[in-house]
Amino acid sequence: MNILSIAPYTLFPVNSGGRSGIVYLNDGLGRLCNLYTLTTKDTAIPSPEYHFTVLPSFPKSAVRYLPFVNFFIIKHAIRKYRIDAIVCNHPYMMPGAYWAAKVFGIPVFQRSHNIESERFKTIGKKWWPLMKWYEQKSMHWADGVFFISEEDIEWAERNYAVAPSKSFLIPFGTNIEAAPPPDDTLKIKLADQLKINPHKKWIYFLGVLDYYPNEQAVLNILHHVVPRISHAGDEYELIIAGKGLSADIIREISTVENVHYTGFIDKLDDFLMACDVMLNPLLLGGGVKTKLIEALAYNNSVVSFDAAAIGVEQQLCGGKLLTVKDHDWDAFAATIISTLGAETKTQTPDSFYKNYYWGSIAQKAVGILKSFRKSHSG
C-alpha cells in the first residue's frame, strides 16, 4: 500500500508534540507500507533512521495553504507514487487534498491532533470561530478522521456532527515498546552535571517554554505549587527544563530554593530515566499532552489536572497517572507530596505500552486505511 502523508510545516528537528506526532506515526506506517510525506521545501531530508520518504514540495510562505497551490502538488505526488490513500495532518491542507483524492478516487483522512478551534479559543485567538467553521468542513470532506482521544471523538460528533462511522481513535504514542529497566547511575551522572542533589526525588516540568500555555504552567508551578510543597523541601528537587523561557522567569527561579532551570536537555532519555515525577498543571491549550505519555513511558509518575490528562486511559497506567480537579491547587500539591512519599519508583505496566507503542498504533491505522481503499475500489 502507498500512503501519502501531508504535513503543513517543516518536520525536523522533532522538537514539538505536533512534529513528533507526525514523524513517529509516519515512521510506524513506513515499516508496514510505502509512506511518502509531503512537507515544506525548507524541511531537511532526515537520516535513514526514519522509514518514510520526505518530499519537500510546499512553498515556505503562507501561500502553501491556498488550495489551488497545494492541489497540484498533491495531485502530482499521487500520480508519481501511485498513492492509495491520503492522511492530511491538521485541517489546513484538506481542501486541496480532498479535490486531489476525488480526481483519483482514493480515500482521504484528516488526522486531528486536537480540536484546533477549541485550542485557539483557550489561548485567546480572536478568529477561533472561523477555525471552527473550517475545521468542521474539513472533517465532513474527509472519508475518515483519526482522533487522538475518545473525548475529541465525542466532542466532534456532538458539535461538528461527524458521523460515528468515520471517527477512529489513533492516539499519540511512544517509541518505547516496554518499560525500561532502572539505571541508578544516570541520576548520579546528571546530578553532577546539573548541580542537583541526587539523593532527593526529582520533580520536573518539560516543554517548549516560549509557547504561552507552557510559560503559564511554569508560572503556576512557581506561584501555586512551590509555596504549597515548600515544607517538603528535604524530599525533592524541582526542575524546569526546555528552551525559550523568558529572562524574567529565569531570574525568578534563581531566587527559589529547590527549583532549577536547566534550559534545553541534550540527552532527554537519560534525563527522563533519572526523574521521578512529572508535573502537568496545564490549563490552556488542547489535545493530548505528549510529554505526559513520554513521562509514563519512562516509568515516571504524573500529577496532572483533569483537562491536561485528556486522551490517556488512566486504567492502563497502573496508578502512575494521578489527576485532580482543574484549578484545585491544594489537591494538586497534596498529590505531589503523597507521590514523593512512595519508597520506590515502580514500573509502568505492560497494558500502557500495548496501547501507546507507535508500532501498535500504526498497525491499527493501516488496517483502517486498507478497509477504506477496498471500499473505494469496489
N, C-alpha and C positions, 0 to 999 in steps of 0.2 A: 504494500500500500504506500502511496506517495501523498504526504500531507504537507500543506503549506501553512506555516505559522506567520502571522502578521504582527509585528511589534512596532508601535508608533514612535519609538525613541531608541537612542543608542543603547546597546545591551551591556557593554563592557567598559569599565570593570563592574563586576557584580557587587555593588555596594549599597543596594537598597532592596526592600522587600519586593517591590514591583519587578525589578530586574531578576532577582533570584527566582521569583515565581515563574517567570517565563523561561529562563535559561535551564533550570533544573527539570521542569516538566518536559521541555523540548529534548533535553538530554535523555530522559527516560523514554520518551516516544521514539527518539532516534535509535535506540537499542532494539526496537521492535519493528521499525519500518523505516522508510526513507523520509527524513524530515528536513524541510527547507524553510529557512526563516528570512522573510523579507524585513529589512530594517533600514535605518538611515545610512546615508553614504559615509558618515563620519564614524561608523562602527568598525573597529579594527577586527580583522579575522582572528578568532581565538586559537589557542593552541589545540593540538589534536585530542586533548582530553575530553572534549565535548563531541558527542555522537550526532551532530547535525551540521548541515551546510548553511553558512551565513551568506545571504545575498544583500549586500549593502546597496540599496537601489533608490530609496526615497530621498527627495531633497532634504537638506538640513533645516531649511526655513519652514515657517508655518504653512507654506503653500502645499506641503505634503498632505495636509488634511483635506484639501479640496478634492471632492470625488472624481472630477474629470481629470485630475492629475494622477491620483493613485490607481484609478480604474485601469488605465493602460499598462501600468507597471505590473499590477496583479494579473491582468489578462495575459501578458507576455510570459510571466512565470508559470502560470497554469499550463499554457501550451508547451513551453520548453521542457518542463519537468513532468509532464503528463500527470498532473495533480488529480487526486481522487477526492479530497476533502480539504476545506479551509478551516483553520482556527484563528479567529480575529481577537487578539488581546485588547481589551477595552473597547468601548463603542466608537471611538473616533474615526476609525477607518471602515466602519461597517457599510456605508452606502456603496463605496467603490467595490468592496469585497462581495457584497450582495449582487450587484449588477454583473460582475465578472463570473460569479458562480452560476447565475442564471444563464449566461451565454453558453456555458459548457455543461449545464445540467448536473452540477455536483453540489453536495450539501455544504453549507457554511454555518459554522458555530461561532457564537460570541462567548469569550471567556470573561466572566465578570469577576474582577479581583476584589470588588466591594460594590456596594450601591453608591456609585460615584456622586449622584446628586445629593445624597444624604451626607456624604463626606464633605462636599462643598458647603453644604448648609451649616454643618457644625463648626467649620473653620472660618465662616463669615464671608464666603464668596457671594456677592450680590446676584450673580447670574445663575445661581443654582436652579431656579425654575426652568430656565432654558435647557440646562443639562438634563433635568428630569424629563422634559418632553423628548429630547433627543435620545436619551438612554432607553426610554420606553419604546420608541420607534425602532431602535436598533435590535432590541430583544424580540420584537414582533417580526422583523425581517429575517432573523436567524431561524434556521431549521431546528436548532437546539441551543441551549445556553448552559455552559459549565459554571456553576456557582461554587463558592468556596465554603459555604456553610448552609445548614438547614434553615437558619434564621433568615439568611438572604433569600433563599428559595421562597419561604413563606411570605416575606415582605414583597417580593416581586409578583407573586401570584395574587396577593391581596391589593397591591397598589398599582401595578402595571398590567394586571390581567394576563400575565404569562401563563400559558396552559401547562398544567402539571405534566403532560406527556412530553414536553420539550424542556423540562427542568431536570438537571443532573448535578449531583454532588461530586465535585472534583476538588478536594481540599488542597490547601498549601501543605507542603511536606518537609521531610528531612532527608538528607543523603545518608544518614546513619541507619543501618539495617538492624542493628541490635545494640543493647546497652553496652557502652564501652567499659572495660574493667577499670577500677580505680587506680590512680597513679599518684601517690603522695609526694613524689619527688617534684612534680610540676609546681605545686604550691610553694615549696621551698625555693625553687629556682626563680619563680616570678616574684616572690616576696622580696628577694634580694634586688631584683631589677626595679621594682616599683616602690621600694622602701615602705612596704606594708607588712604588718605583723602576721606571720604565717600560722600562729597558734590560735587565732580567732576565726570565727565564721566570716566568710566573705559574702556580703550582700552587694548586688550590683544593679545598675540600670545602664542599658547599652542601646545606642541608636545613632542616627544622623541628627546631630543636635542643633543644626540650624533649620530643621523642619519644625514649624511652630508647635504642633501638638507635642513633640518630644521635648522642646525647650520648656513648655509649660509643665510637663511631667517632672523635669528636673527641679523647677521652682517649687512645685508641690512637695517634692521629696524634702527639699531644704526647709520649707516653711510649715509643713503639716506633719511630715513623718519624723524627721530628726528630733524635733522637740519632744515628741511623744515617746521615743525609744531611747533618749539620751541617758536615762538611768541605767540602761543595759550596756553602756559603752565598753565594759570589760569583756563583752561577749562577741563583738562584731567589729569589722571594718566595712565601711560603705564606699563603694567605688562607682564613680560616674565615668563611663567610657564611650568614646566616639568622637568624631571630628565635628568642628563647626560651632562649638559652644562659644557664646559671646564673652568678651573680656570682663565685663561686669560680673557675670555669674561665676567665672573662674576665680575672680578676686573674692567673691563672697564665699565660695567653697574653701578657699585657703584659710579662712578665719574660723572654720567649724571643725571641732575635734572629731576624729574618727571618720572624716569624709575626705575622699581623694578624687582628684580629676586626673585621668591618665592620658586623655587625648585618644588618638587612633591606636587601636590594638593591632599589632603586626601579626602575631600568631594567635588568632582568635580561638582555634581549637584548644590550645594549651590553656588559655585564659578561662574558657568555659569549663574545662575539666577541673580547674583549680577552685572555681567558685562554688558556693553552696545554695544561695537563694537569689532568685531574680525578683525585682520589684516591677510591677506592671500597673502603675497608677494613672494610665492614660484616660482622659475624659473627653478628648476631642479626636476627630478623625473617624475613619470607619474601616470595616473589613477585619480580617483575621490578623492579629499581631504576629508576624512571622518570627520575631525574636522569642516569643513565648514558646512556640513549637521547638525552636532551636534549643532553648534552655532545658526543656523537658527531655529532649533527645540526649543531652549531656548529663542526665541524672540530677539536674538541679531542681529544687522545689521552686514554685512560683506563687507569689502573693499578688493577687490581681483584683481589680474592680470587676464587677459582673460584665459591664459593657465591653471591657477590654479583653475579656476571655471568650467572647462570642466566636463560635466556629470550631472550638476544641471540645471534644466529647470528654467531659470530666470523668465519667465512669471508666475510661480507658487509661487513665493516668495514675492509677494506684495510690490515690490520696496525695499526690505531689502537686496538684493544681488546687490552690486554696483561694476561694473567691469570697468577696464581701460586697455588700450593697454600695452602689456608686455614691461617692462623697462622704461615706462614713469613715472618717479618718481615724476615729478611736478604734473601730473594729479592725481597720487595716493595720494599725500599729500593733494592736494586741495579737493579731495573727502572725506578724513578723516575730514578735517576742516568743510566741509559742513554738514557732518553727525553729528558732535559734536554740530552743531547749532540747531539741532532738539530739540524742547522743551520737548517732552515726548517720552518714549520708547513704540513703537507700537507693537501689536501682529502679529506674523506670521500667514498668512491666512490659512483657512481650506484646501485649494487646495494643499498646501505643504504637509500636513500630510496624505491626501488621497493617495498621490503618493509615499511618502517616509516612511510611517509606515511599520515596518518589517512584521507585520501581513498581510497587504495587498500584500506586495511583495511575501511572502511565498505562499499565495493563488494562485497567478499568476504562480509561479514556479511549484507547484503541478499540476495545470491544464495542463501545458506543458508536464511534465513527464508522466502523465496519458495517454495523447494522443499518446505519443511515445510507451508506454507499449502496448497499444491496437494494434498499427501498427506492432509491433514485434510479438505479439501473433497471429495476423491474418496471 
